[in-house]
């Protein structure tokens, strides 16, 4: 494929086949959403930008050496299924585990993965009950305050792993609050899909002694 025919989603260059797979995923979300409320009704008109492109920029941070990715609170597959779709083309050794305690949403994730020919693992369990996953990368989108996410990351990341958390306009306040209980290194990257938002890329997480 030449550069002229490449397509970009959330800052990630993809093949036409991958782009069409993302469109197929978008159609699945639109089909299931009235019954399960995978994403808010208000965001449906902007589904591509607010959820799919927003999730793609999370994948853009993935280290090339990563082989295991855990996505907590996967909901409608954001970012987990988008990550798996992009990885299928760009990082085929990466295995994605989606953790979603809502059984209806977990059913959607499994059926979408089959429809899109994705090899993912869906865990319909509460995060607190999971055995350590030892993931290279951990993500969570719109799930919990940063302090809680850091506790999940500490339990389920490899020591050299990274956590990627999209956060809204108050992300700086969340960082300050989290530092009361946690030590961590954070790389803050402006969101490509929302002006005041950011991606928090976090390493070296340790609870205060």
PyMOL CGO cylinders between C-alpha atoms (Angstrom):
from pymol import cmd
from pymol.cgo import CYLINDER

trace = [
    CYLINDER, 0.00, 0.00, 0.00, 1.34, 3.41, -0.91, 0.3, 1, 1, 1, 1, 1, 1,
    CYLINDER, 1.34, 3.41, -0.91, 1.28, 6.40, 1.41, 0.3, 1, 1, 1, 1, 1, 1,
    CYLINDER, 1.28, 6.40, 1.41, -1.30, 8.01, -0.87, 0.3, 1, 1, 1, 1, 1, 1,
    CYLINDER, -1.30, 8.01, -0.87, -3.82, 5.27, -0.13, 0.3, 1, 1, 1, 1, 1, 1,
    CYLINDER, -3.82, 5.27, -0.13, -3.22, 5.09, 3.63, 0.3, 1, 1, 1, 1, 1, 1,
    CYLINDER, -3.22, 5.09, 3.63, -5.99, 6.25, 5.93, 0.3, 1, 1, 1, 1, 1, 1,
    CYLINDER, -5.99, 6.25, 5.93, -5.57, 7.79, 9.38, 0.3, 1, 1, 1, 1, 1, 1,
    CYLINDER, -5.57, 7.79, 9.38, -7.73, 7.14, 12.44, 0.3, 1, 1, 1, 1, 1, 1,
    CYLINDER, -7.73, 7.14, 12.44, -6.86, 8.92, 15.67, 0.3, 1, 1, 1, 1, 1, 1,
    CYLINDER, -6.86, 8.92, 15.67, -3.36, 9.60, 14.41, 0.3, 1, 1, 1, 1, 1, 1,
    CYLINDER, -3.36, 9.60, 14.41, -2.78, 5.95, 13.40, 0.3, 1, 1, 1, 1, 1, 1,
    CYLINDER, -2.78, 5.95, 13.40, -2.19, 5.13, 9.73, 0.3, 1, 1, 1, 1, 1, 1,
    CYLINDER, -2.19, 5.13, 9.73, -4.22, 2.08, 8.73, 0.3, 1, 1, 1, 1, 1, 1,
    CYLINDER, -4.22, 2.08, 8.73, -4.91, 0.02, 5.63, 0.3, 1, 1, 1, 1, 1, 1,
    CYLINDER, -4.91, 0.02, 5.63, -8.23, 0.30, 3.82, 0.3, 1, 1, 1, 1, 1, 1,
    CYLINDER, -8.23, 0.30, 3.82, -9.11, -3.17, 5.11, 0.3, 1, 1, 1, 1, 1, 1,
    CYLINDER, -9.11, -3.17, 5.11, -8.58, -2.07, 8.73, 0.3, 1, 1, 1, 1, 1, 1,
    CYLINDER, -8.58, -2.07, 8.73, -10.51, 1.16, 8.11, 0.3, 1, 1, 1, 1, 1, 1,
    CYLINDER, -10.51, 1.16, 8.11, -13.43, -0.84, 6.75, 0.3, 1, 1, 1, 1, 1, 1,
    CYLINDER, -13.43, -0.84, 6.75, -13.27, -3.19, 9.75, 0.3, 1, 1, 1, 1, 1, 1,
    CYLINDER, -13.27, -3.19, 9.75, -13.53, -0.16, 12.05, 0.3, 1, 1, 1, 1, 1, 1,
    CYLINDER, -13.53, -0.16, 12.05, -16.56, 0.99, 10.05, 0.3, 1, 1, 1, 1, 1, 1,
    CYLINDER, -16.56, 0.99, 10.05, -18.08, -2.48, 10.45, 0.3, 1, 1, 1, 1, 1, 1,
    CYLINDER, -18.08, -2.48, 10.45, -17.50, -2.23, 14.20, 0.3, 1, 1, 1, 1, 1, 1,
    CYLINDER, -17.50, -2.23, 14.20, -19.16, 1.19, 14.21, 0.3, 1, 1, 1, 1, 1, 1,
    CYLINDER, -19.16, 1.19, 14.21, -22.20, -0.37, 12.52, 0.3, 1, 1, 1, 1, 1, 1,
    CYLINDER, -22.20, -0.37, 12.52, -22.34, -3.12, 15.17, 0.3, 1, 1, 1, 1, 1, 1,
    CYLINDER, -22.34, -3.12, 15.17, -22.33, -0.56, 17.98, 0.3, 1, 1, 1, 1, 1, 1,
    CYLINDER, -22.33, -0.56, 17.98, -25.13, 1.39, 16.29, 0.3, 1, 1, 1, 1, 1, 1,
    CYLINDER, -25.13, 1.39, 16.29, -27.15, -1.80, 15.88, 0.3, 1, 1, 1, 1, 1, 1,
    CYLINDER, -27.15, -1.80, 15.88, -26.75, -2.97, 19.49, 0.3, 1, 1, 1, 1, 1, 1,
    CYLINDER, -26.75, -2.97, 19.49, -26.84, 0.38, 21.27, 0.3, 1, 1, 1, 1, 1, 1,
    CYLINDER, -26.84, 0.38, 21.27, -30.65, 0.84, 21.50, 0.3, 1, 1, 1, 1, 1, 1,
    CYLINDER, -30.65, 0.84, 21.50, -30.92, -2.43, 23.45, 0.3, 1, 1, 1, 1, 1, 1,
    CYLINDER, -30.92, -2.43, 23.45, -27.80, -2.30, 25.64, 0.3, 1, 1, 1, 1, 1, 1,
    CYLINDER, -27.80, -2.30, 25.64, -26.72, 1.37, 25.84, 0.3, 1, 1, 1, 1, 1, 1,
    CYLINDER, -26.72, 1.37, 25.84, -23.09, 0.68, 24.95, 0.3, 1, 1, 1, 1, 1, 1,
    CYLINDER, -23.09, 0.68, 24.95, -22.42, 4.43, 24.67, 0.3, 1, 1, 1, 1, 1, 1,
    CYLINDER, -22.42, 4.43, 24.67, -24.55, 7.41, 25.65, 0.3, 1, 1, 1, 1, 1, 1,
    CYLINDER, -24.55, 7.41, 25.65, -27.34, 8.29, 23.26, 0.3, 1, 1, 1, 1, 1, 1,
    CYLINDER, -27.34, 8.29, 23.26, -26.05, 11.87, 23.07, 0.3, 1, 1, 1, 1, 1, 1,
    CYLINDER, -26.05, 11.87, 23.07, -22.68, 10.72, 21.70, 0.3, 1, 1, 1, 1, 1, 1,
    CYLINDER, -22.68, 10.72, 21.70, -24.12, 8.51, 18.95, 0.3, 1, 1, 1, 1, 1, 1,
    CYLINDER, -24.12, 8.51, 18.95, -24.09, 11.24, 16.24, 0.3, 1, 1, 1, 1, 1, 1,
    CYLINDER, -24.09, 11.24, 16.24, -20.33, 11.63, 16.84, 0.3, 1, 1, 1, 1, 1, 1,
    CYLINDER, -20.33, 11.63, 16.84, -19.61, 7.93, 17.42, 0.3, 1, 1, 1, 1, 1, 1,
    CYLINDER, -19.61, 7.93, 17.42, -16.63, 7.81, 15.05, 0.3, 1, 1, 1, 1, 1, 1,
    CYLINDER, -16.63, 7.81, 15.05, -14.75, 10.78, 16.50, 0.3, 1, 1, 1, 1, 1, 1,
    CYLINDER, -14.75, 10.78, 16.50, -15.78, 10.55, 20.16, 0.3, 1, 1, 1, 1, 1, 1,
    CYLINDER, -15.78, 10.55, 20.16, -15.29, 6.82, 20.58, 0.3, 1, 1, 1, 1, 1, 1,
    CYLINDER, -15.29, 6.82, 20.58, -13.47, 5.13, 17.68, 0.3, 1, 1, 1, 1, 1, 1,
    CYLINDER, -13.47, 5.13, 17.68, -10.87, 7.78, 16.82, 0.3, 1, 1, 1, 1, 1, 1,
    CYLINDER, -10.87, 7.78, 16.82, -10.53, 8.57, 20.53, 0.3, 1, 1, 1, 1, 1, 1,
    CYLINDER, -10.53, 8.57, 20.53, -9.74, 4.90, 21.18, 0.3, 1, 1, 1, 1, 1, 1,
    CYLINDER, -9.74, 4.90, 21.18, -7.32, 4.67, 18.25, 0.3, 1, 1, 1, 1, 1, 1,
    CYLINDER, -7.32, 4.67, 18.25, -5.10, 7.35, 19.78, 0.3, 1, 1, 1, 1, 1, 1,
    CYLINDER, -5.10, 7.35, 19.78, -4.75, 5.12, 22.86, 0.3, 1, 1, 1, 1, 1, 1,
    CYLINDER, -4.75, 5.12, 22.86, -3.33, 2.34, 20.66, 0.3, 1, 1, 1, 1, 1, 1,
    CYLINDER, -3.33, 2.34, 20.66, -0.84, 4.82, 19.17, 0.3, 1, 1, 1, 1, 1, 1,
    CYLINDER, -0.84, 4.82, 19.17, 1.03, 4.83, 22.51, 0.3, 1, 1, 1, 1, 1, 1,
    CYLINDER, 1.03, 4.83, 22.51, 1.50, 1.04, 22.58, 0.3, 1, 1, 1, 1, 1, 1,
    CYLINDER, 1.50, 1.04, 22.58, 5.18, -0.06, 22.76, 0.3, 1, 1, 1, 1, 1, 1,
    CYLINDER, 5.18, -0.06, 22.76, 6.23, -2.15, 19.77, 0.3, 1, 1, 1, 1, 1, 1,
    CYLINDER, 6.23, -2.15, 19.77, 7.45, -4.91, 22.12, 0.3, 1, 1, 1, 1, 1, 1,
    CYLINDER, 7.45, -4.91, 22.12, 4.11, -5.35, 23.93, 0.3, 1, 1, 1, 1, 1, 1,
    CYLINDER, 4.11, -5.35, 23.93, 2.40, -8.74, 23.62, 0.3, 1, 1, 1, 1, 1, 1,
    CYLINDER, 2.40, -8.74, 23.62, -0.39, -8.42, 26.21, 0.3, 1, 1, 1, 1, 1, 1,
    CYLINDER, -0.39, -8.42, 26.21, -2.92, -5.61, 26.66, 0.3, 1, 1, 1, 1, 1, 1,
    CYLINDER, -2.92, -5.61, 26.66, -5.63, -5.51, 29.33, 0.3, 1, 1, 1, 1, 1, 1,
    CYLINDER, -5.63, -5.51, 29.33, -8.60, -3.17, 28.92, 0.3, 1, 1, 1, 1, 1, 1,
    CYLINDER, -8.60, -3.17, 28.92, -10.72, -2.65, 32.04, 0.3, 1, 1, 1, 1, 1, 1,
    CYLINDER, -10.72, -2.65, 32.04, -14.37, -1.64, 31.90, 0.3, 1, 1, 1, 1, 1, 1,
    CYLINDER, -14.37, -1.64, 31.90, -14.45, -2.31, 28.16, 0.3, 1, 1, 1, 1, 1, 1,
    CYLINDER, -14.45, -2.31, 28.16, -18.17, -1.52, 27.80, 0.3, 1, 1, 1, 1, 1, 1,
    CYLINDER, -18.17, -1.52, 27.80, -18.88, -1.16, 24.09, 0.3, 1, 1, 1, 1, 1, 1,
    CYLINDER, -18.88, -1.16, 24.09, -15.31, -2.03, 23.14, 0.3, 1, 1, 1, 1, 1, 1,
    CYLINDER, -15.31, -2.03, 23.14, -13.67, 1.34, 23.71, 0.3, 1, 1, 1, 1, 1, 1,
    CYLINDER, -13.67, 1.34, 23.71, -10.76, 1.25, 23.56, 0.3, 1, 1, 1, 1, 1, 1,
    CYLINDER, -10.76, 1.25, 23.56, -10.32, -2.54, 23.77, 0.3, 1, 1, 1, 1, 1, 1,
    CYLINDER, -10.32, -2.54, 23.77, -11.91, -3.75, 20.53, 0.3, 1, 1, 1, 1, 1, 1,
    CYLINDER, -11.91, -3.75, 20.53, -10.52, -0.77, 18.61, 0.3, 1, 1, 1, 1, 1, 1,
    CYLINDER, -10.52, -0.77, 18.61, -7.06, -1.66, 19.95, 0.3, 1, 1, 1, 1, 1, 1,
    CYLINDER, -7.06, -1.66, 19.95, -7.55, -5.28, 18.84, 0.3, 1, 1, 1, 1, 1, 1,
    CYLINDER, -7.55, -5.28, 18.84, -8.67, -4.20, 15.36, 0.3, 1, 1, 1, 1, 1, 1,
    CYLINDER, -8.67, -4.20, 15.36, -5.62, -1.98, 14.92, 0.3, 1, 1, 1, 1, 1, 1,
    CYLINDER, -5.62, -1.98, 14.92, -3.28, -4.57, 16.38, 0.3, 1, 1, 1, 1, 1, 1,
    CYLINDER, -3.28, -4.57, 16.38, -4.52, -7.19, 13.92, 0.3, 1, 1, 1, 1, 1, 1,
    CYLINDER, -4.52, -7.19, 13.92, -2.81, -5.20, 11.15, 0.3, 1, 1, 1, 1, 1, 1,
    CYLINDER, -2.81, -5.20, 11.15, -0.08, -3.27, 12.96, 0.3, 1, 1, 1, 1, 1, 1,
    CYLINDER, -0.08, -3.27, 12.96, 0.97, -5.44, 15.90, 0.3, 1, 1, 1, 1, 1, 1,
    CYLINDER, 0.97, -5.44, 15.90, -0.33, -8.98, 15.31, 0.3, 1, 1, 1, 1, 1, 1,
    CYLINDER, -0.33, -8.98, 15.31, 1.48, -10.52, 18.30, 0.3, 1, 1, 1, 1, 1, 1,
    CYLINDER, 1.48, -10.52, 18.30, -0.47, -8.33, 20.72, 0.3, 1, 1, 1, 1, 1, 1,
    CYLINDER, -0.47, -8.33, 20.72, -3.23, -10.18, 22.60, 0.3, 1, 1, 1, 1, 1, 1,
    CYLINDER, -3.23, -10.18, 22.60, -6.03, -8.10, 24.09, 0.3, 1, 1, 1, 1, 1, 1,
    CYLINDER, -6.03, -8.10, 24.09, -8.00, -9.07, 27.20, 0.3, 1, 1, 1, 1, 1, 1,
    CYLINDER, -8.00, -9.07, 27.20, -11.30, -7.21, 27.70, 0.3, 1, 1, 1, 1, 1, 1,
    CYLINDER, -11.30, -7.21, 27.70, -12.67, -7.07, 31.24, 0.3, 1, 1, 1, 1, 1, 1,
    CYLINDER, -12.67, -7.07, 31.24, -16.37, -6.17, 31.51, 0.3, 1, 1, 1, 1, 1, 1,
    CYLINDER, -16.37, -6.17, 31.51, -18.57, -7.20, 34.43, 0.3, 1, 1, 1, 1, 1, 1,
    CYLINDER, -18.57, -7.20, 34.43, -21.87, -6.31, 32.72, 0.3, 1, 1, 1, 1, 1, 1,
    CYLINDER, -21.87, -6.31, 32.72, -22.95, -9.61, 31.17, 0.3, 1, 1, 1, 1, 1, 1,
    CYLINDER, -22.95, -9.61, 31.17, -24.92, -8.01, 28.33, 0.3, 1, 1, 1, 1, 1, 1,
    CYLINDER, -24.92, -8.01, 28.33, -21.98, -5.85, 27.32, 0.3, 1, 1, 1, 1, 1, 1,
    CYLINDER, -21.98, -5.85, 27.32, -19.63, -8.83, 27.64, 0.3, 1, 1, 1, 1, 1, 1,
    CYLINDER, -19.63, -8.83, 27.64, -21.94, -10.74, 25.26, 0.3, 1, 1, 1, 1, 1, 1,
    CYLINDER, -21.94, -10.74, 25.26, -21.71, -7.88, 22.78, 0.3, 1, 1, 1, 1, 1, 1,
    CYLINDER, -21.71, -7.88, 22.78, -17.90, -7.88, 23.04, 0.3, 1, 1, 1, 1, 1, 1,
    CYLINDER, -17.90, -7.88, 23.04, -17.75, -11.62, 22.34, 0.3, 1, 1, 1, 1, 1, 1,
    CYLINDER, -17.75, -11.62, 22.34, -20.14, -11.46, 19.38, 0.3, 1, 1, 1, 1, 1, 1,
    CYLINDER, -20.14, -11.46, 19.38, -18.41, -8.41, 17.91, 0.3, 1, 1, 1, 1, 1, 1,
    CYLINDER, -18.41, -8.41, 17.91, -15.04, -10.17, 18.21, 0.3, 1, 1, 1, 1, 1, 1,
    CYLINDER, -15.04, -10.17, 18.21, -16.42, -13.17, 16.31, 0.3, 1, 1, 1, 1, 1, 1,
    CYLINDER, -16.42, -13.17, 16.31, -17.97, -10.96, 13.62, 0.3, 1, 1, 1, 1, 1, 1,
    CYLINDER, -17.97, -10.96, 13.62, -14.71, -9.07, 13.17, 0.3, 1, 1, 1, 1, 1, 1,
    CYLINDER, -14.71, -9.07, 13.17, -12.50, -12.20, 13.36, 0.3, 1, 1, 1, 1, 1, 1,
    CYLINDER, -12.50, -12.20, 13.36, -10.59, -10.91, 16.37, 0.3, 1, 1, 1, 1, 1, 1,
    CYLINDER, -10.59, -10.91, 16.37, -8.72, -13.21, 18.76, 0.3, 1, 1, 1, 1, 1, 1,
    CYLINDER, -8.72, -13.21, 18.76, -9.43, -11.55, 22.10, 0.3, 1, 1, 1, 1, 1, 1,
    CYLINDER, -9.43, -11.55, 22.10, -10.24, -12.79, 25.59, 0.3, 1, 1, 1, 1, 1, 1,
    CYLINDER, -10.24, -12.79, 25.59, -13.39, -11.43, 27.24, 0.3, 1, 1, 1, 1, 1, 1,
    CYLINDER, -13.39, -11.43, 27.24, -13.56, -11.72, 31.04, 0.3, 1, 1, 1, 1, 1, 1,
    CYLINDER, -13.56, -11.72, 31.04, -17.03, -11.01, 32.45, 0.3, 1, 1, 1, 1, 1, 1,
    CYLINDER, -17.03, -11.01, 32.45, -15.78, -10.54, 35.99, 0.3, 1, 1, 1, 1, 1, 1,
    CYLINDER, -15.78, -10.54, 35.99, -15.32, -7.73, 38.45, 0.3, 1, 1, 1, 1, 1, 1,
    CYLINDER, -15.32, -7.73, 38.45, -11.81, -6.30, 38.34, 0.3, 1, 1, 1, 1, 1, 1,
    CYLINDER, -11.81, -6.30, 38.34, -11.39, -6.87, 42.07, 0.3, 1, 1, 1, 1, 1, 1,
    CYLINDER, -11.39, -6.87, 42.07, -11.83, -10.64, 41.61, 0.3, 1, 1, 1, 1, 1, 1,
    CYLINDER, -11.83, -10.64, 41.61, -9.27, -11.06, 38.81, 0.3, 1, 1, 1, 1, 1, 1,
    CYLINDER, -9.27, -11.06, 38.81, -6.01, -12.91, 39.34, 0.3, 1, 1, 1, 1, 1, 1,
    CYLINDER, -6.01, -12.91, 39.34, -3.03, -10.71, 38.34, 0.3, 1, 1, 1, 1, 1, 1,
    CYLINDER, -3.03, -10.71, 38.34, -2.84, -10.43, 34.54, 0.3, 1, 1, 1, 1, 1, 1,
    CYLINDER, -2.84, -10.43, 34.54, 0.82, -9.32, 34.23, 0.3, 1, 1, 1, 1, 1, 1,
    CYLINDER, 0.82, -9.32, 34.23, -0.04, -7.17, 31.23, 0.3, 1, 1, 1, 1, 1, 1,
    CYLINDER, -0.04, -7.17, 31.23, 2.44, -5.09, 29.25, 0.3, 1, 1, 1, 1, 1, 1,
    CYLINDER, 2.44, -5.09, 29.25, -0.20, -2.39, 28.72, 0.3, 1, 1, 1, 1, 1, 1,
    CYLINDER, -0.20, -2.39, 28.72, -3.34, -1.57, 30.70, 0.3, 1, 1, 1, 1, 1, 1,
    CYLINDER, -3.34, -1.57, 30.70, -6.08, 0.83, 29.62, 0.3, 1, 1, 1, 1, 1, 1,
    CYLINDER, -6.08, 0.83, 29.62, -9.34, 2.09, 31.08, 0.3, 1, 1, 1, 1, 1, 1,
    CYLINDER, -9.34, 2.09, 31.08, -11.61, 4.73, 29.61, 0.3, 1, 1, 1, 1, 1, 1,
    CYLINDER, -11.61, 4.73, 29.61, -14.23, 6.61, 31.66, 0.3, 1, 1, 1, 1, 1, 1,
    CYLINDER, -14.23, 6.61, 31.66, -14.10, 3.94, 34.37, 0.3, 1, 1, 1, 1, 1, 1,
    CYLINDER, -14.10, 3.94, 34.37, -12.92, 5.41, 37.68, 0.3, 1, 1, 1, 1, 1, 1,
    CYLINDER, -12.92, 5.41, 37.68, -10.85, 8.16, 39.33, 0.3, 1, 1, 1, 1, 1, 1,
    CYLINDER, -10.85, 8.16, 39.33, -7.12, 7.99, 38.68, 0.3, 1, 1, 1, 1, 1, 1,
    CYLINDER, -7.12, 7.99, 38.68, -6.31, 6.83, 42.23, 0.3, 1, 1, 1, 1, 1, 1,
    CYLINDER, -6.31, 6.83, 42.23, -8.50, 3.75, 41.76, 0.3, 1, 1, 1, 1, 1, 1,
    CYLINDER, -8.50, 3.75, 41.76, -7.08, 3.09, 38.29, 0.3, 1, 1, 1, 1, 1, 1,
    CYLINDER, -7.08, 3.09, 38.29, -3.55, 3.16, 39.69, 0.3, 1, 1, 1, 1, 1, 1,
    CYLINDER, -3.55, 3.16, 39.69, -4.50, 0.45, 42.19, 0.3, 1, 1, 1, 1, 1, 1,
    CYLINDER, -4.50, 0.45, 42.19, -5.77, -1.72, 39.31, 0.3, 1, 1, 1, 1, 1, 1,
    CYLINDER, -5.77, -1.72, 39.31, -2.63, -1.00, 37.29, 0.3, 1, 1, 1, 1, 1, 1,
    CYLINDER, -2.63, -1.00, 37.29, -0.32, -1.86, 40.19, 0.3, 1, 1, 1, 1, 1, 1,
    CYLINDER, -0.32, -1.86, 40.19, -2.08, -5.22, 40.58, 0.3, 1, 1, 1, 1, 1, 1,
    CYLINDER, -2.08, -5.22, 40.58, -2.27, -6.18, 36.91, 0.3, 1, 1, 1, 1, 1, 1,
    CYLINDER, -2.27, -6.18, 36.91, 0.73, -4.62, 35.11, 0.3, 1, 1, 1, 1, 1, 1,
    CYLINDER, 0.73, -4.62, 35.11, 4.15, -6.11, 34.69, 0.3, 1, 1, 1, 1, 1, 1,
    CYLINDER, 4.15, -6.11, 34.69, 6.78, -4.08, 36.62, 0.3, 1, 1, 1, 1, 1, 1,
    CYLINDER, 6.78, -4.08, 36.62, 7.96, -2.49, 33.35, 0.3, 1, 1, 1, 1, 1, 1,
    CYLINDER, 7.96, -2.49, 33.35, 4.44, -2.10, 31.94, 0.3, 1, 1, 1, 1, 1, 1,
    CYLINDER, 4.44, -2.10, 31.94, 2.57, 1.09, 31.12, 0.3, 1, 1, 1, 1, 1, 1,
    CYLINDER, 2.57, 1.09, 31.12, -0.95, 2.30, 31.87, 0.3, 1, 1, 1, 1, 1, 1,
    CYLINDER, -0.95, 2.30, 31.87, -2.81, 4.49, 29.37, 0.3, 1, 1, 1, 1, 1, 1,
    CYLINDER, -2.81, 4.49, 29.37, -5.77, 6.43, 30.74, 0.3, 1, 1, 1, 1, 1, 1,
    CYLINDER, -5.77, 6.43, 30.74, -7.74, 8.95, 28.67, 0.3, 1, 1, 1, 1, 1, 1,
    CYLINDER, -7.74, 8.95, 28.67, -8.95, 11.70, 31.00, 0.3, 1, 1, 1, 1, 1, 1,
    CYLINDER, -8.95, 11.70, 31.00, -11.11, 14.79, 30.66, 0.3, 1, 1, 1, 1, 1, 1,
    CYLINDER, -11.11, 14.79, 30.66, -10.50, 18.45, 31.38, 0.3, 1, 1, 1, 1, 1, 1,
    CYLINDER, -10.50, 18.45, 31.38, -9.89, 17.92, 35.12, 0.3, 1, 1, 1, 1, 1, 1,
    CYLINDER, -9.89, 17.92, 35.12, -7.02, 15.49, 34.58, 0.3, 1, 1, 1, 1, 1, 1,
    CYLINDER, -7.02, 15.49, 34.58, -4.52, 17.73, 36.39, 0.3, 1, 1, 1, 1, 1, 1,
    CYLINDER, -4.52, 17.73, 36.39, -6.68, 17.69, 39.53, 0.3, 1, 1, 1, 1, 1, 1,
    CYLINDER, -6.68, 17.69, 39.53, -6.85, 13.89, 39.32, 0.3, 1, 1, 1, 1, 1, 1,
    CYLINDER, -6.85, 13.89, 39.32, -3.06, 13.67, 39.08, 0.3, 1, 1, 1, 1, 1, 1,
    CYLINDER, -3.06, 13.67, 39.08, -2.60, 15.91, 42.14, 0.3, 1, 1, 1, 1, 1, 1,
    CYLINDER, -2.60, 15.91, 42.14, -5.13, 13.89, 44.14, 0.3, 1, 1, 1, 1, 1, 1,
    CYLINDER, -5.13, 13.89, 44.14, -3.57, 10.56, 43.11, 0.3, 1, 1, 1, 1, 1, 1,
    CYLINDER, -3.57, 10.56, 43.11, -0.11, 11.72, 44.21, 0.3, 1, 1, 1, 1, 1, 1,
    CYLINDER, -0.11, 11.72, 44.21, -1.37, 11.83, 47.80, 0.3, 1, 1, 1, 1, 1, 1,
    CYLINDER, -1.37, 11.83, 47.80, -1.29, 8.03, 47.84, 0.3, 1, 1, 1, 1, 1, 1,
    CYLINDER, -1.29, 8.03, 47.84, 0.84, 7.02, 44.84, 0.3, 1, 1, 1, 1, 1, 1,
    CYLINDER, 0.84, 7.02, 44.84, 4.24, 7.63, 43.31, 0.3, 1, 1, 1, 1, 1, 1,
    CYLINDER, 4.24, 7.63, 43.31, 4.30, 7.37, 39.51, 0.3, 1, 1, 1, 1, 1, 1,
    CYLINDER, 4.30, 7.37, 39.51, 5.82, 8.83, 36.36, 0.3, 1, 1, 1, 1, 1, 1,
    CYLINDER, 5.82, 8.83, 36.36, 3.28, 10.39, 33.99, 0.3, 1, 1, 1, 1, 1, 1,
    CYLINDER, 3.28, 10.39, 33.99, 3.62, 11.57, 30.41, 0.3, 1, 1, 1, 1, 1, 1,
    CYLINDER, 3.62, 11.57, 30.41, 0.68, 13.84, 29.56, 0.3, 1, 1, 1, 1, 1, 1,
    CYLINDER, 0.68, 13.84, 29.56, -0.31, 13.93, 25.90, 0.3, 1, 1, 1, 1, 1, 1,
    CYLINDER, -0.31, 13.93, 25.90, -2.98, 16.26, 24.49, 0.3, 1, 1, 1, 1, 1, 1,
    CYLINDER, -2.98, 16.26, 24.49, -6.07, 14.44, 23.25, 0.3, 1, 1, 1, 1, 1, 1,
    CYLINDER, -6.07, 14.44, 23.25, -6.57, 14.51, 19.50, 0.3, 1, 1, 1, 1, 1, 1,
    CYLINDER, -6.57, 14.51, 19.50, -10.32, 14.22, 19.87, 0.3, 1, 1, 1, 1, 1, 1,
    CYLINDER, -10.32, 14.22, 19.87, -11.20, 16.57, 22.73, 0.3, 1, 1, 1, 1, 1, 1,
    CYLINDER, -11.20, 16.57, 22.73, -9.61, 19.96, 23.28, 0.3, 1, 1, 1, 1, 1, 1,
    CYLINDER, -9.61, 19.96, 23.28, -9.18, 20.03, 27.08, 0.3, 1, 1, 1, 1, 1, 1,
    CYLINDER, -9.18, 20.03, 27.08, -8.64, 16.30, 27.54, 0.3, 1, 1, 1, 1, 1, 1,
    CYLINDER, -8.64, 16.30, 27.54, -5.42, 14.29, 27.72, 0.3, 1, 1, 1, 1, 1, 1,
    CYLINDER, -5.42, 14.29, 27.72, -3.93, 10.83, 27.56, 0.3, 1, 1, 1, 1, 1, 1,
    CYLINDER, -3.93, 10.83, 27.56, -2.07, 9.94, 30.73, 0.3, 1, 1, 1, 1, 1, 1,
    CYLINDER, -2.07, 9.94, 30.73, 0.73, 7.48, 30.02, 0.3, 1, 1, 1, 1, 1, 1,
    CYLINDER, 0.73, 7.48, 30.02, 1.89, 6.17, 33.40, 0.3, 1, 1, 1, 1, 1, 1,
    CYLINDER, 1.89, 6.17, 33.40, 4.88, 4.08, 34.48, 0.3, 1, 1, 1, 1, 1, 1,
    CYLINDER, 4.88, 4.08, 34.48, 6.66, 3.04, 37.69, 0.3, 1, 1, 1, 1, 1, 1,
    CYLINDER, 6.66, 3.04, 37.69, 3.60, 2.92, 39.94, 0.3, 1, 1, 1, 1, 1, 1,
    CYLINDER, 3.60, 2.92, 39.94, 4.23, 2.52, 43.68, 0.3, 1, 1, 1, 1, 1, 1,
    CYLINDER, 4.23, 2.52, 43.68, 1.93, 3.03, 46.65, 0.3, 1, 1, 1, 1, 1, 1,
    CYLINDER, 1.93, 3.03, 46.65, 3.24, 5.33, 49.36, 0.3, 1, 1, 1, 1, 1, 1,
    CYLINDER, 3.24, 5.33, 49.36, 4.74, 3.35, 52.22, 0.3, 1, 1, 1, 1, 1, 1,
]
cmd.load_cgo(trace, "trace")
